[in-house]
Amino acid sequence: MNRARLVPLAGILAIVLIVIAFIVGGETPDGDDSLRKIVSFYRDNDDAQVLAGSFLGWGTALFLVFASGLWRMVRDLETERHGSSALLLGGSVLWAAGASIFAGLTFTLGDLAKDLGPGALQTLNALNSDMFFTLALGTFAFSAGAGVSILKTRVMPIWLGWVAIVIAIVAVTPAGFFAFLVMGLWVLIVSVLMLVRGPSPAPAAP
């Protein structure tokens, strides 16, 4: 399979796996829920949490494949090297780090639910609920870099560039979770457009 098809397919599959991870994982306890509720949830749903963490990890890996392909596409069209495409690439790595933190915490909560004490489960659950700053900053950097790159290179419809910039702004506000959700839809739309259009345009002249 050539890169022209691998990159968008990776983006589509990444979103599918991440959505499956949320569905399988279910509604986990809040960080301030009672100790009894937290322990009961993870010990009753340990297998589901292991699967959810695994799906999220695989989805994150495929997101990096998609992001690297998008970076290559906009970088080839930039007239100025180390521009906004660098922010796109760095943001995708930071986003993947944040997502992998949640994947690791979820997997651990499921895998060791029956071995850890109630206090340890409570602590891990609190981290799994509120340790979102890495993911939020990654969403901001990736979306800002992608949005500016699209506006500069016109590699995608202009409205997708503006939407990405709005996602970046919302990502660092209390409504950041909604930015995360919309970013998934954005990746899906861009992946479909890349798949329909085929190979990326020829690189710009130096």
C-alpha positions as CSV (number, residue, x, y, z in Angstrom):
1,M,0.0,0.0,0.0
2,N,1.5,3.4,-1.0
3,R,1.8,6.4,1.3
4,A,-1.1,8.3,-0.5
5,R,-3.5,5.7,0.8
6,L,-1.8,4.6,4.0
7,V,-1.8,8.1,5.7
8,P,-5.5,8.8,5.3
9,L,-6.5,5.2,6.2
10,A,-4.4,5.5,9.3
11,G,-6.2,8.7,10.3
12,I,-9.6,7.1,9.8
13,L,-8.7,4.0,11.7
14,A,-7.1,6.0,14.5
15,I,-10.4,7.8,15.1
16,V,-12.4,4.6,14.9
17,L,-10.1,2.9,17.5
18,I,-10.2,5.9,19.8
19,V,-14.0,6.0,19.7
20,I,-14.1,2.2,20.4
21,A,-11.8,2.8,23.4
22,F,-14.3,5.3,24.9
23,I,-17.3,3.0,24.2
24,V,-15.6,0.0,25.7
25,G,-14.2,1.9,28.7
26,G,-17.6,3.2,29.6
27,E,-18.2,6.1,32.1
28,T,-15.4,5.9,34.6
29,P,-15.7,7.3,38.1
30,D,-14.9,11.0,38.7
31,G,-11.9,11.8,40.7
32,D,-14.0,12.9,43.7
33,D,-16.3,9.8,43.7
34,S,-16.5,7.6,46.8
35,L,-13.7,5.1,47.4
36,R,-16.3,2.2,47.3
37,K,-17.6,3.3,43.9
38,I,-14.1,3.6,42.4
39,V,-13.0,0.2,43.7
40,S,-16.2,-1.5,42.6
41,F,-16.1,-0.1,39.1
42,Y,-12.6,-1.1,38.2
43,R,-12.8,-4.6,39.8
44,D,-16.1,-5.2,38.0
45,N,-14.8,-3.8,34.7
46,D,-11.2,-4.8,34.7
47,D,-11.2,-6.5,31.3
48,A,-13.0,-3.7,29.6
49,Q,-10.4,-1.2,30.9
50,V,-7.6,-3.3,29.6
51,L,-9.2,-3.4,26.1
52,A,-10.0,0.4,26.3
53,G,-6.4,1.2,27.1
54,S,-5.1,-1.1,24.3
55,F,-7.5,0.5,21.7
56,L,-6.5,4.0,22.8
57,G,-2.8,3.0,22.5
58,W,-3.2,1.6,19.0
59,G,-5.3,4.6,17.9
60,T,-2.6,6.9,19.2
61,A,0.1,5.1,17.2
62,L,-2.0,5.4,14.0
63,F,-2.7,9.1,14.7
64,L,1.1,9.7,14.6
65,V,1.2,8.0,11.2
66,F,-1.6,10.3,9.9
67,A,0.0,13.4,11.5
68,S,3.4,12.6,9.9
69,G,1.8,12.3,6.5
70,L,0.0,15.6,6.9
71,W,3.2,17.3,8.1
72,R,5.0,16.0,5.0
73,M,2.2,17.3,2.7
74,V,2.2,20.8,4.1
75,R,6.0,21.0,4.6
76,D,6.5,20.2,0.9
77,L,4.3,23.2,0.0
78,E,5.8,25.6,2.4
79,T,8.1,28.3,0.9
80,E,9.6,28.8,4.3
81,R,11.1,25.8,6.1
82,H,10.6,25.3,9.9
83,G,7.3,27.2,9.7
84,S,3.9,26.2,11.0
85,S,4.4,22.6,9.9
86,A,7.0,22.3,12.6
87,L,4.3,23.2,15.2
88,L,2.0,20.6,13.6
89,L,4.6,17.9,13.9
90,G,5.6,18.8,17.5
91,G,2.0,19.1,18.5
92,S,1.2,15.7,17.2
93,V,4.0,14.1,19.3
94,L,2.8,16.0,22.4
95,W,-0.8,15.0,21.7
96,A,0.3,11.3,21.4
97,A,2.2,11.6,24.7
98,G,-0.9,12.9,26.4
99,A,-3.1,10.2,24.9
100,S,-0.6,7.5,25.8
101,I,-0.7,8.6,29.4
102,F,-4.4,8.0,29.5
103,A,-4.0,4.7,27.7
104,G,-1.4,3.6,30.2
105,L,-3.4,4.7,33.2
106,T,-6.6,3.0,31.9
107,F,-4.7,-0.3,31.1
108,T,-3.1,-0.3,34.6
109,L,-6.4,0.3,36.3
110,G,-7.8,-2.7,34.5
111,D,-4.8,-5.0,34.6
112,L,-4.1,-4.5,38.3
113,A,-7.6,-3.8,39.6
114,K,-7.7,-6.9,41.8
115,D,-4.1,-6.5,43.0
116,L,-3.9,-2.9,44.0
117,G,-5.3,-1.5,47.3
118,P,-8.3,0.9,47.3
119,G,-6.0,3.9,47.9
120,A,-3.8,3.1,44.9
121,L,-6.9,2.7,42.7
122,Q,-8.3,6.0,43.9
123,T,-5.0,7.8,43.1
124,L,-4.8,6.3,39.6
125,N,-8.4,7.1,38.9
126,A,-7.8,10.7,40.0
127,L,-4.9,10.9,37.5
128,N,-7.0,9.3,34.8
129,S,-9.7,11.9,35.4
130,D,-7.7,15.1,35.6
131,M,-4.3,14.6,34.0
132,F,-5.2,16.3,30.8
133,F,-2.8,19.2,30.4
134,T,-0.4,17.3,28.1
135,L,-3.3,16.3,25.8
136,A,-4.7,19.8,25.8
137,L,-1.4,21.4,24.9
138,G,-0.9,18.8,22.2
139,T,-4.3,19.6,20.8
140,F,-3.5,23.3,20.8
141,A,-0.1,22.9,19.1
142,F,-1.2,20.3,16.5
143,S,-4.4,22.2,15.6
144,A,-2.7,25.6,15.5
145,G,0.1,24.3,13.3
146,A,-2.3,22.5,11.0
147,G,-4.7,25.5,10.7
148,V,-2.0,28.0,9.9
149,S,-0.3,25.5,7.5
150,I,-3.6,25.0,5.6
151,L,-4.2,28.8,5.4
152,K,-0.7,29.3,4.0
153,T,-0.5,26.4,1.6
154,R,-4.2,25.9,0.6
155,V,-3.5,22.1,0.7
156,M,-7.0,21.7,2.1
157,P,-10.2,23.8,2.0
158,I,-9.6,27.1,3.8
159,W,-12.5,26.5,6.2
160,L,-10.7,23.5,7.6
161,G,-7.8,25.8,8.5
162,W,-10.0,28.2,10.4
163,V,-11.8,25.3,12.2
164,A,-8.4,24.0,13.3
165,I,-7.5,27.4,14.7
166,V,-10.7,27.6,16.6
167,I,-10.0,24.1,18.0
168,A,-6.6,25.3,19.1
169,I,-8.1,28.2,21.0
170,V,-10.8,26.2,22.7
171,A,-8.3,23.5,23.6
172,V,-6.7,25.7,26.3
173,T,-10.0,26.8,27.9
174,P,-12.3,25.0,30.3
175,A,-14.2,23.7,27.2
176,G,-11.1,21.8,26.1
177,F,-12.8,18.5,26.1
178,F,-15.1,19.7,23.2
179,A,-12.0,20.7,21.3
180,F,-10.7,17.2,21.7
181,L,-14.0,15.8,20.3
182,V,-14.1,18.2,17.3
183,M,-10.4,17.5,16.6
184,G,-11.4,13.9,16.0
185,L,-14.0,14.9,13.5
186,W,-11.5,17.2,11.9
187,V,-9.0,14.4,11.5
188,L,-11.7,12.2,10.0
189,I,-12.7,14.8,7.4
190,V,-9.1,15.6,6.4
191,S,-8.4,11.9,6.1
192,V,-11.4,11.3,3.8
193,L,-10.3,14.3,1.6
194,M,-6.8,13.0,1.4
195,L,-8.1,9.6,0.4
196,V,-10.4,11.0,-2.3
197,R,-7.8,13.4,-3.7
198,G,-5.0,10.8,-4.0
199,P,-1.3,11.8,-4.1
200,S,-0.4,15.2,-2.6
201,P,0.4,18.1,-4.8
202,A,4.0,18.6,-6.1
203,P,6.4,20.5,-3.8
204,A,6.6,24.2,-4.1
205,A,9.7,25.7,-5.8
206,P,12.4,26.9,-3.4
